[in-house]
Amino acid sequence: MSFEIIIPFLKPIESLLLDQTISEIMVNPDNSVWIEEAGRIKAMPDIRFEEDALATGLEVIANKFGKKLDADSPILNLRLPDGSRMAALIPPVVNPYPLLTIRKFTSRNFNIEDLIERRTLTESQAETLAAAVQRGDNLLISGATSSGKTTLANVLAGCIPDSERILILEDVAELHIRKPHVISAEAQLDTHKNQIGFADLLKAALRHRPDRIIVGEIRGPEARVFLDALNTGHRGSLTTIHANSAEDALRRLAQLAIRGSGGVSLLDAEDECRRSIDMVAHVTNQDGWRHITEIRMVAIG
């Protein structure tokens, strides 16, 4: 059982944890429970935690994973044994009860044919993206929260030749790439005396001879290090970013890159992004239908 380590402490949502059709479970600070199923959010009004039960359960779970959760350390981020992600906040950050979100990776074993069947992408789009990955294009996947960026990245990484060394960098591990030569590393922001952020991890990882670099999501100054890596010969790299369109994705990447660039202009950063990224795929969640709405070849100039 994938969730056996946490079920004893989260009994009210046991049935939700075991339901393979549910992709996300959310318990709000007002003690209401919500789920995402087939891309749609809905309330579960018959499921409630007794007072203080969730706070107590989360504290025990944190201890089991060697982490601390109390008023002085009110933020918890965990990767569960099956790769699912668990995030929690407790009072005084939220009130009156904890906030809990569990993202279950029900799509971790999808392949490109599964995405075609689910109308996430067409056969033509699948051929275009698979060919780009195989020939070593640098690919940026953009979209909003819960639009399917991670699922698409996971599937497209399956097109990388088996002979290549793949380095995956994430803040919380979500990608599960079934290839023979994969190294996965996580940024550590709450378990080390000296925090290890994405930028630090990426700089260190570049010394380990990756053929491909996959960054789970670009969110901050690691954008600068990522672009530097692309400009020093690391072809076939892949990352995701929050954006509203393919063009917005390039602009967003540039904006994040200049935060760690010491005075580089946005115009120069945008030009660098266009020289570094070969293709942008934009995904959208439209009333539960996650699908690619745009594939853009990036033209320089």
KEKE-3310 file (N, C-alpha, C; in steps of 0.2 Angstrom, whole numbers, plus 5000, padded with zeros to 4 digits):
npx = (5004:5003:5002:5003:5011:5006:4993:4987:4987:4979:4966:4952:4953:4957:4950:4951:4964:4967:4960:4962:4958:4958:4968:4972:4972:4964:4964:4957:4960:4948:4944:4937:4936:4943:4944:4953:4948:4948:4953:4944:4938:4931:4920:4920:4909:4905:4916:4927:4939:4942:4943:4959:4964:4970:4981:4989:4991:4999:5010:5016:5018:5028:5038:5041:5047:5059:5058:5053:5039:5031:5025:5036:5042:5033:5030:5029:5035:5035:5041:5032:5034:5030:5032:5023:5017:5017:5011:5011:5004:5004:4995:5004:5003:4992:4975:4959:4964:4975:4983:4982:4989:4989:4997:4994:5002:4995:4997:5010:5015:5011:5012:5017:5007:4996:4994:4989:4978:4970:4968:4977:4987:4989:4992:5001:5007:5013:5022:5030:5035:5042:5052:5059:5064:5072:5082:5089:5084:5082:5069:5055:5042:5027:5013:4999:4996:4993:4990:4996:5009:5020:5017:5017:5031:5037:5033:5038:5052:5054:5057:5071:5086:5092:5105:5110:5115:5105:5101:5091:5083:5074:5063:5054:5053:5045:5045:5047:5056:5058:5072:5088:5099:5098:5100:5093:5090:5087:5082:5086:5078:5074:5079:5093:5107:5113:5105:5101:5098:5090:5098:5111:5111:5111:5122:5132:5128:5131:5144:5145:5144:5132:5122:5109:5099:5086:5075:5064:5055:5056:5058:5065:5081:5088:5086:5095:5107:5103:5101:5115:5120:5114:5120:5133:5134:5125:5114:5097:5090:5077:5063:5050:5038:5029:5017:5007:5006:5016:5024:5024:5030:5044:5047:5045:5055:5066:5064:5065:5079:5086:5086:5097:5108:5115:5113:5110:5101:5083:5079:5091:5092:5080:5084:5094:5087:5080:5090:5094:5083:5074:5061:5045:5032:5015:5003:4986:4973:4957:4942:4945:4950:4966:4977:4988:4990:4998:5012:5028:5041:5056:5061:5076:5079)
npy = (4994:5011:5022:5018:5022:5034:5033:5028:5039:5048:5045:5049:5052:5041:5033:5042:5043:5030:5029:5027:5036:5049:5063:5074:5079:5090:5098:5110:5125:5128:5115:5109:5097:5094:5088:5084:5077:5069:5081:5090:5100:5096:5097:5087:5085:5076:5071:5074:5080:5077:5089:5095:5083:5082:5090:5084:5071:5076:5080:5068:5061:5070:5068:5055:5055:5062:5075:5092:5099:5111:5126:5134:5129:5129:5124:5111:5100:5085:5071:5057:5038:5033:5043:5053:5069:5079:5092:5104:5116:5124:5131:5145:5150:5147:5147:5141:5128:5116:5117:5106:5097:5085:5078:5066:5055:5049:5048:5044:5033:5035:5035:5041:5038:5036:5049:5054:5047:5052:5065:5075:5078:5079:5067:5072:5083:5075:5068:5079:5084:5073:5071:5083:5081:5069:5074:5083:5096:5110:5111:5120:5119:5126:5133:5135:5132:5115:5111:5101:5101:5094:5080:5080:5083:5072:5062:5066:5065:5052:5050:5052:5045:5029:5028:5040:5051:5056:5070:5075:5088:5094:5103:5096:5079:5074:5069:5054:5046:5033:5027:5020:5027:5038:5051:5058:5073:5083:5099:5106:5114:5115:5105:5106:5113:5123:5130:5122:5128:5128:5134:5133:5119:5115:5121:5113:5100:5101:5097:5084:5077:5077:5072:5076:5089:5090:5101:5102:5113:5130:5143:5154:5161:5151:5151:5158:5151:5139:5144:5147:5135:5129:5137:5132:5121:5110:5101:5097:5099:5101:5109:5116:5129:5142:5150:5160:5159:5153:5163:5172:5163:5163:5176:5176:5167:5175:5186:5180:5176:5188:5191:5186:5191:5202:5216:5214:5218:5217:5215:5210:5198:5192:5190:5181:5170:5167:5162:5151:5142:5131:5126:5129:5122:5124:5121:5118:5118:5116:5116:5104:5097:5093:5100:5102:5118:5126:5125:5131:5135:5142:5157:5166:5183)
npz = (5000:4995:5004:5017:5027:5032:5033:5046:5054:5047:5046:5043:5029:5023:5013:5002:5000:4995:4984:4967:4957:4961:4961:4969:4986:4998:5013:5021:5032:5038:5041:5031:5017:5002:4985:4970:4955:4940:4935:4940:4954:4969:4983:4999:5009:5019:5025:5039:5050:5068:5081:5083:5079:5066:5067:5077:5070:5059:5066:5071:5059:5053:5062:5060:5047:5050:5052:5059:5066:5072:5082:5080:5069:5057:5044:5033:5021:5012:5003:4999:5001:4988:4980:4979:4984:4999:5008:5021:5032:5048:5063:5070:5057:5048:5052:5060:5060:5054:5037:5024:5010:4998:4985:4973:4963:4951:4938:4935:4928:4915:4897:4881:4872:4880:4884:4871:4870:4880:4875:4878:4870:4852:4839:4830:4837:4847:4839:4835:4848:4853:4843:4845:4858:4856:4847:4854:4857:4867:4879:4885:4896:4898:4909:4919:4937:4941:4927:4920:4918:4924:4922:4908:4906:4912:4904:4891:4894:4893:4880:4879:4874:4879:4882:4888:4901:4914:4923:4936:4944:4958:4969:4977:4974:4960:4947:4938:4930:4919:4915:4912:4917:4928:4938:4953:4962:4976:4981:4997:5009:5021:5030:5032:5040:5033:5021:5006:4990:4974:4965:4971:4971:4957:4952:4959:4954:4940:4939:4938:4926:4917:4904:4900:4907:4919:4926:4938:4940:4936:4946:4952:4956:4951:4938:4931:4933:4926:4913:4910:4910:4899:4889:4889:4883:4886:4879:4875:4887:4899:4906:4917:4919:4927:4918:4906:4893:4878:4874:4885:4894:4890:4893:4906:4911:4908:4916:4929:4927:4927:4941:4947:4940:4941:4936:4922:4908:4905:4892:4886:4893:4889:4875:4877:4882:4871:4863:4870:4872:4863:4860:4865:4874:4878:4891:4896:4908:4905:4911:4917:4907:4902:4891:4877:4871:4863:4853:4851:4841:4844:4838:4834:4837)
capx = (5000:5008:5001:5002:5015:5003:4986:4985:4987:4975:4961:4947:4954:4960:4947:4953:4971:4967:4956:4967:4955:4959:4974:4974:4967:4965:4961:4958:4960:4942:4942:4933:4940:4941:4948:4953:4947:4947:4954:4939:4939:4924:4920:4918:4906:4904:4923:4929:4944:4940:4947:4966:4966:4975:4987:4992:4993:5004:5016:5018:5021:5034:5043:5043:5051:5064:5057:5050:5033:5028:5024:5042:5043:5026:5030:5031:5035:5037:5040:5030:5037:5028:5034:5018:5019:5013:5013:5006:5005:5000:4995:5000:5003:4985:4970:4961:4966:4981:4981:4986:4988:4993:4997:4995:5005:4991:4999:5017:5016:5008:5017:5015:5001:4991:4992:4986:4971:4967:4968:4982:4990:4987:4997:5006:5010:5017:5028:5034:5039:5046:5057:5063:5068:5077:5087:5092:5082:5080:5062:5052:5035:5023:5006:4997:4996:4988:4988:4998:5016:5024:5015:5020:5038:5039:5032:5043:5058:5054:5060:5078:5090:5094:5113:5112:5115:5100:5101:5084:5084:5068:5063:5051:5054:5039:5047:5048:5058:5060:5078:5093:5105:5095:5101:5088:5093:5082:5085:5085:5077:5071:5082:5100:5109:5114:5100:5103:5093:5090:5104:5117:5111:5112:5130:5135:5126:5135:5151:5144:5144:5125:5120:5103:5097:5079:5074:5057:5051:5060:5054:5069:5087:5091:5085:5102:5112:5100:5103:5122:5122:5112:5125:5139:5134:5121:5109:5092:5088:5070:5061:5044:5038:5022:5016:5000:5007:5023:5028:5025:5035:5051:5048:5045:5061:5071:5063:5069:5086:5090:5087:5104:5112:5119:5113:5109:5094:5078:5080:5097:5090:5075:5087:5098:5082:5078:5095:5095:5077:5072:5054:5040:5025:5011:4998:4981:4968:4951:4937:4947:4954:4972:4979:4993:4986:5003:5019:5031:5048:5058:5066:5081:5079)
capy = (5000:5016:5027:5014:5025:5039:5031:5027:5046:5052:5040:5052:5053:5035:5031:5046:5041:5023:5030:5029:5041:5055:5066:5078:5079:5096:5099:5118:5127:5128:5108:5106:5093:5094:5083:5084:5070:5070:5088:5094:5101:5096:5096:5081:5087:5071:5069:5079:5078:5079:5094:5093:5076:5083:5093:5078:5067:5079:5080:5062:5060:5074:5065:5048:5057:5065:5082:5095:5102:5115:5133:5137:5127:5127:5122:5104:5097:5078:5066:5050:5033:5032:5049:5058:5075:5081:5099:5106:5122:5123:5138:5151:5153:5147:5146:5139:5121:5115:5116:5100:5096:5079:5077:5059:5054:5044:5048:5043:5028:5037:5036:5046:5035:5038:5056:5055:5044:5057:5071:5080:5081:5075:5063:5077:5086:5070:5067:5085:5085:5067:5072:5088:5078:5065:5077:5087:5102:5113:5112:5123:5117:5131:5132:5137:5127:5109:5111:5095:5102:5089:5074:5080:5083:5065:5058:5067:5063:5045:5050:5053:5039:5026:5029:5046:5052:5061:5073:5078:5093:5097:5105:5090:5075:5073:5066:5047:5044:5026:5026:5016:5031:5043:5054:5063:5077:5088:5105:5105:5121:5114:5100:5107:5119:5128:5128:5121:5130:5126:5137:5129:5112:5115:5122:5107:5095:5102:5094:5076:5075:5076:5073:5080:5092:5092:5105:5101:5119:5136:5148:5159:5163:5145:5152:5161:5145:5135:5147:5147:5128:5128:5140:5129:5114:5105:5101:5092:5100:5101:5112:5119:5136:5145:5156:5161:5157:5152:5169:5174:5158:5166:5183:5175:5165:5181:5190:5176:5175:5194:5192:5183:5192:5208:5222:5212:5221:5212:5214:5206:5192:5189:5188:5175:5165:5164:5159:5145:5138:5129:5125:5130:5119:5127:5117:5122:5114:5119:5112:5097:5094:5096:5098:5107:5123:5129:5123:5136:5135:5149:5160:5171:5189)
capz = (5000:4994:5009:5023:5033:5034:5034:5053:5057:5043:5045:5040:5022:5021:5007:4997:4999:4992:4977:4962:4952:4965:4960:4974:4992:5001:5019:5022:5039:5041:5042:5025:5013:4995:4981:4963:4952:4933:4933:4943:4961:4972:4991:5002:5015:5024:5028:5043:5056:5074:5083:5085:5076:5060:5070:5080:5065:5055:5070:5071:5052:5052:5066:5056:5042:5053:5052:5064:5064:5078:5081:5078:5062:5055:5037:5031:5014:5012:4998:5002:4998:4981:4976:4980:4988:5005:5011:5027:5036:5055:5066:5069:5050:5046:5058:5066:5060:5049:5030:5021:5003:4996:4977:4972:4956:4948:4931:4934:4923:4908:4891:4876:4869:4885:4883:4865:4871:4884:4871:4881:4864:4846:4837:4827:4843:4850:4835:4835:4854:4854:4839:4848:4863:4854:4843:4859:4858:4874:4879:4890:4896:4902:4910:4926:4942:4939:4920:4918:4916:4927:4918:4901:4906:4914:4898:4886:4896:4891:4873:4879:4872:4885:4884:4891:4909:4915:4930:4938:4950:4960:4976:4980:4969:4957:4941:4939:4923:4918:4911:4915:4920:4930:4945:4955:4968:4979:4985:5004:5012:5028:5033:5033:5044:5028:5016:4999:4986:4968:4961:4973:4969:4950:4951:4961:4949:4934:4940:4938:4919:4915:4896:4900:4914:4919:4932:4939:4939:4937:4950:4955:4953:4947:4930:4929:4932:4921:4906:4909:4908:4892:4885:4889:4879:4889:4875:4877:4893:4900:4913:4917:4922:4927:4913:4903:4885:4876:4874:4892:4897:4888:4896:4913:4912:4908:4922:4934:4926:4929:4948:4949:4934:4943:4932:4915:4906:4903:4885:4885:4896:4884:4870:4879:4883:4864:4860:4874:4872:4856:4859:4871:4874:4883:4892:4899:4911:4903:4914:4918:4901:4902:4884:4874:4866:4859:4853:4848:4839:4846:4833:4837:4834)
cpx = (5004:5008:5001:5006:5011:4996:4983:4984:4982:4969:4955:4947:4957:4957:4949:4960:4972:4964:4961:4964:4956:4966:4977:4969:4969:4961:4962:4958:4954:4939:4938:4938:4938:4946:4948:4953:4945:4948:4949:4939:4932:4925:4918:4915:4905:4911:4926:4934:4941:4945:4954:4969:4971:4981:4992:4995:4999:5011:5020:5021:5027:5040:5046:5047:5057:5064:5053:5044:5030:5027:5030:5044:5037:5025:5032:5030:5038:5036:5038:5034:5036:5029:5028:5020:5014:5015:5008:5009:5001:5000:5002:5000:4996:4981:4963:4964:4972:4978:4985:4984:4992:4992:4999:4997:5002:4994:5006:5019:5014:5014:5014:5008:4995:4989:4988:4978:4967:4966:4972:4986:4988:4993:5003:5010:5015:5023:5033:5039:5044:5052:5062:5067:5074:5083:5091:5090:5081:5073:5060:5045:5032:5016:5005:4997:4991:4986:4991:5006:5021:5023:5018:5028:5040:5038:5037:5050:5059:5057:5067:5081:5092:5101:5115:5111:5110:5100:5094:5085:5077:5068:5059:5051:5047:5040:5049:5050:5061:5066:5083:5098:5102:5098:5097:5091:5087:5085:5082:5084:5075:5074:5090:5101:5110:5109:5103:5098:5094:5097:5110:5117:5113:5119:5134:5134:5130:5142:5151:5142:5137:5125:5114:5102:5090:5078:5066:5053:5056:5056:5058:5076:5091:5090:5092:5107:5110:5102:5111:5124:5120:5117:5132:5139:5130:5114:5103:5090:5080:5068:5054:5044:5031:5021:5009:5000:5014:5027:5029:5030:5042:5052:5048:5052:5066:5070:5066:5076:5089:5090:5094:5109:5116:5119:5111:5102:5089:5078:5085:5095:5085:5079:5091:5093:5080:5083:5096:5089:5075:5065:5051:5034:5021:5005:4992:4976:4961:4945:4939:4950:4960:4975:4984:4989:4991:5009:5023:5039:5051:5063:5070:5080:5072)
cpy = (5006:5021:5024:5018:5031:5038:5031:5034:5051:5048:5043:5052:5046:5033:5035:5044:5034:5024:5032:5034:5048:5057:5070:5079:5086:5097:5106:5119:5128:5120:5105:5102:5093:5089:5086:5078:5072:5077:5093:5094:5100:5095:5089:5082:5082:5068:5075:5076:5081:5085:5092:5087:5077:5085:5088:5073:5069:5079:5074:5060:5064:5070:5058:5050:5061:5073:5085:5099:5105:5122:5137:5135:5124:5125:5115:5102:5090:5075:5059:5044:5032:5038:5054:5063:5077:5087:5101:5112:5122:5130:5139:5154:5152:5146:5145:5132:5121:5115:5110:5099:5090:5078:5070:5059:5048:5043:5046:5038:5029:5037:5040:5044:5036:5045:5058:5053:5049:5064:5076:5082:5076:5071:5067:5080:5081:5069:5073:5086:5079:5068:5077:5085:5074:5068:5082:5094:5104:5115:5115:5122:5123:5130:5135:5131:5121:5109:5105:5096:5096:5082:5074:5080:5076:5061:5059:5065:5055:5044:5050:5046:5036:5027:5035:5047:5057:5064:5077:5082:5095:5099:5099:5085:5073:5068:5059:5045:5037:5025:5023:5021:5038:5045:5059:5066:5082:5093:5104:5112:5121:5109:5100:5113:5125:5126:5127:5122:5127:5128:5134:5122:5111:5116:5116:5101:5095:5098:5086:5074:5073:5077:5077:5083:5093:5095:5105:5107:5125:5141:5154:5160:5157:5146:5154:5155:5140:5138:5146:5139:5126:5131:5138:5122:5109:5105:5096:5093:5102:5104:5114:5125:5138:5151:5155:5159:5155:5158:5172:5169:5161:5172:5181:5172:5170:5185:5186:5176:5182:5195:5190:5185:5199:5213:5220:5215:5215:5210:5209:5198:5188:5186:5181:5169:5162:5161:5152:5140:5137:5129:5126:5126:5121:5123:5120:5117:5118:5114:5105:5093:5097:5094:5104:5112:5127:5126:5128:5135:5142:5152:5166:5177:5191)
cpz = (5000:5000:5016:5029:5036:5036:5041:5056:5053:5041:5042:5032:5019:5014:5001:4995:4994:4985:4972:4957:4955:4964:4966:4980:4996:5007:5021:5030:5042:5042:5036:5021:5006:4991:4974:4960:4945:4931:4936:4951:4964:4980:4993:5009:5020:5027:5032:5048:5062:5076:5086:5082:5070:5063:5073:5075:5061:5059:5070:5064:5051:5056:5063:5050:5044:5052:5058:5062:5071:5077:5078:5071:5059:5048:5036:5024:5014:5005:5001:4998:4990:4977:4976:4985:4993:5008:5016:5030:5043:5058:5070:5062:5047:5053:5055:5066:5054:5041:5027:5014:5001:4988:4976:4964:4952:4940:4930:4929:4916:4903:4886:4873:4874:4885:4877:4866:4875:4881:4874:4875:4858:4844:4833:4832:4846:4846:4835:4842:4855:4850:4842:4854:4861:4850:4848:4859:4866:4874:4885:4890:4901:4903:4917:4931:4940:4932:4917:4915:4918:4923:4911:4901:4908:4908:4892:4888:4894:4884:4873:4878:4879:4887:4887:4898:4910:4922:4931:4944:4952:4967:4980:4974:4966:4951:4942:4932:4923:4913:4915:4919:4922:4937:4947:4962:4970:4982:4992:5007:5019:5032:5034:5037:5039:5022:5009:4994:4979:4964:4964:4971:4961:4949:4953:4956:4943:4934:4939:4931:4917:4907:4896:4907:4914:4926:4932:4938:4940:4940:4953:4952:4950:4940:4927:4928:4927:4914:4905:4907:4901:4887:4885:4887:4882:4885:4877:4884:4893:4906:4912:4920:4922:4922:4909:4895:4884:4876:4881:4896:4896:4892:4904:4915:4912:4914:4928:4934:4928:4937:4950:4944:4935:4937:4924:4914:4905:4896:4883:4887:4891:4878:4871:4880:4876:4861:4864:4873:4865:4855:4865:4870:4880:4884:4896:4902:4909:4905:4915:4912:4900:4895:4882:4869:4862:4859:4848:4847:4841:4841:4836:4833:4832)
residu = (MET:SER:PHE:GLU:ILE:ILE:ILE:PRO:PHE:LEU:LYS:PRO:ILE:GLU:SER:LEU:LEU:LEU:ASP:GLN:THR:ILE:SER:GLU:ILE:MET:VAL:ASN:PRO:ASP:ASN:SER:VAL:TRP:ILE:GLU:GLU:ALA:GLY:ARG:ILE:LYS:ALA:MET:PRO:ASP:ILE:ARG:PHE:GLU:GLU:ASP:ALA:LEU:ALA:THR:GLY:LEU:GLU:VAL:ILE:ALA:ASN:LYS:PHE:GLY:LYS:LYS:LEU:ASP:ALA:ASP:SER:PRO:ILE:LEU:ASN:LEU:ARG:LEU:PRO:ASP:GLY:SER:ARG:MET:ALA:ALA:LEU:ILE:PRO:PRO:VAL:VAL:ASN:PRO:TYR:PRO:LEU:LEU:THR:ILE:ARG:LYS:PHE:THR:SER:ARG:ASN:PHE:ASN:ILE:GLU:ASP:LEU:ILE:GLU:ARG:ARG:THR:LEU:THR:GLU:SER:GLN:ALA:GLU:THR:LEU:ALA:ALA:ALA:VAL:GLN:ARG:GLY:ASP:ASN:LEU:LEU:ILE:SER:GLY:ALA:THR:SER:SER:GLY:LYS:THR:THR:LEU:ALA:ASN:VAL:LEU:ALA:GLY:CYS:ILE:PRO:ASP:SER:GLU:ARG:ILE:LEU:ILE:LEU:GLU:ASP:VAL:ALA:GLU:LEU:HIS:ILE:ARG:LYS:PRO:HIS:VAL:ILE:SER:ALA:GLU:ALA:GLN:LEU:ASP:THR:HIS:LYS:ASN:GLN:ILE:GLY:PHE:ALA:ASP:LEU:LEU:LYS:ALA:ALA:LEU:ARG:HIS:ARG:PRO:ASP:ARG:ILE:ILE:VAL:GLY:GLU:ILE:ARG:GLY:PRO:GLU:ALA:ARG:VAL:PHE:LEU:ASP:ALA:LEU:ASN:THR:GLY:HIS:ARG:GLY:SER:LEU:THR:THR:ILE:HIS:ALA:ASN:SER:ALA:GLU:ASP:ALA:LEU:ARG:ARG:LEU:ALA:GLN:LEU:ALA:ILE:ARG:GLY:SER:GLY:GLY:VAL:SER:LEU:LEU:ASP:ALA:GLU:ASP:GLU:CYS:ARG:ARG:SER:ILE:ASP:MET:VAL:ALA:HIS:VAL:THR:ASN:GLN:ASP:GLY:TRP:ARG:HIS:ILE:THR:GLU:ILE:ARG:MET:VAL:ALA:ILE:GLY)
# end
